[in-house]
Amino acid sequence: MAAAYALAHLRRAPINAEVLEYLERIESTLTPFGGRFIVHGGAVEVLEGSWPGDVIIIEFPDLAGARSWYHSSAYQEIKPLRARHLTGEVILVEGVEADHDSVQMAAELRRAGSR
């Protein structure tokens, strides 16, 4: 089973009491679902296009766990503390297995396209 990720691209905004409370409480919402931060607002080096804001990536054991965390009552309770002040996109995405092979993927896509 592949790991999954909650990825957020949030626009910068002034930090306030609600955002600080959100930061103080989010960790405890992740633990029951095996979630952990792997990127949390670190430096971004833009190589193509533009990227206004910060990146947050939370890893989960699988997509079902990521989905369960996001929809959990614990997270839904604190989500407005962030959403009222930090706008942006939030997605869940499934990762690849350790043996992922992009050459094999291309071959499969070629075969599928020739049908």
Secondary structure, DSSP 4 states (H G I P E B T S, - for coil): ---EEEEEEE------HHHHHHHHHHHHHHGGGT-EEEEES------SS---SEEEEEEESSHHHHHHHHHSHHHHHHHHHHHTT--EEEEEEE---TT--HHHHHHHHHHHHT-
